[in-house]
Amino acid sequence: MNHVTRLTLSHNKIKEVPPGLANLTNLEILNLFNNHITELPISLSLMSKLRILNVGMNRLDNLPRGFGTFPVLEVLDLTYNNLNEKSLPSNFFMMETLRALYLADNDFVNLPPEIGQLKNLQILVLRENDLIELPKEIGELTRLRELHIQGNRLLVLPPEIGNLDLVSNKAVFRMEFNPWLTPIGDQLQVGILHVMDYIRSETYRLVYNRHQRTKGPPPPITNDKSKKISRIMWTK
């Protein structure tokens, strides 16, 4: 089986990752989307040629220690699980080759500042979480061309996001369906370009700093995730 470079096991109601996968030493693409997997083996991160890993729409609420040791991983899809900032191992953000990270439809309230270590990241998808703020270190992702933060609980953005090129022809910046402070909400109605210009202004820096000093409790959770498929415990 050493000749296998691509393996798709999606939509199979698999409850655990087959232990023999680690023996597929030439595997480059592994698709485990839409199964019933509750945990991942450490051996996955030792696969020396794995470039794309899709474990979206499973039952994951934690990732194993050492998960960040993938040597050449470029695309990691963890969409629609039960993950949050406490689910990530300490070396998660050490995947220097990562170009696309999909964390949508999970339970993140905060994004760890270590996100800034993913210097080659071009796509970051965080939509439909419970994020109440973004770390300033997100502004260090200078290669980022797609940022999806819609459907969270964000009131403000760190001014450092102004360092990113998110308004060029090929860039994508989605930020709707958040309870933005009025100045940001007003700019968003006009367009993303106006939002970015405003975030880069000294006026916004003053607004942001004042908000950080006086901020009250975070906005309430409005998305009921209790009926998410990833919450269901399968017995068959």
C-alpha positions, 0 to 999 in steps of 0.5 A: 500500500506504499503507493497510495498518495490519496485516501478518501474515507468521508461519509462512512460513519467511522468512529475511529481512525484506522490504526494502519493509516500511519503505515501509508508512508507516501500518503499526501491527502487524507479526507475523513470528512463527515464521520463520527470520529471523537479522537485522532491518533498521534501517529497522524502527525508523523506522516512525513508526506501528508499535505492535506488533512480534512477531519471536518464534521466529526465529533472532536473536542480535543487534539492529541499532544504533538499534533503540531509536528506535521512536517509538510502539512499545508491544509488543515480542515477542522470545520464543524467539530466541538473544538475550542482554544483549550482543545489545542496542544501547545505545539499546534501553531508550530506548523510552519508549512500551513497555508490554510486553516479551517476552524469554522463552526467550533466553540472558540471564544478566544484565538490564542496569540500564537496564531501569529507564528503561522507565517505562511498562512494564506487562508484563515476561516473562523466563522460561526464560533463564539469569538469575543476578540481577536489577538493583535498577533493576527496582524503578523500573518502578512501572507493572509489573503482570506479571513472569515470571521462572520457569525461571532461575538466581535465588537472590535478588531485589533488595529494590527489587522490593518497590516494585512492586505485584505482588500486587493482583487484576490483577497476575501474578508468576511466579517458580517453578523457580528455585534460591531461597535457602531463606527465599525458597523457603519463602515461595514455598510459602505464596504470592506475597503472603508472598514480597513481604511477606518481601522488604519486611522488614528481615530479608530486606534483611540476608539479601540483603546477606549473600548479596551479600557472600559469594556464590559461583559462580552455579548451573549451567545446567540447561536444555539449549538446544542443541536449540532450534528457534532454534539450527537452521540452515536451508539450504532 
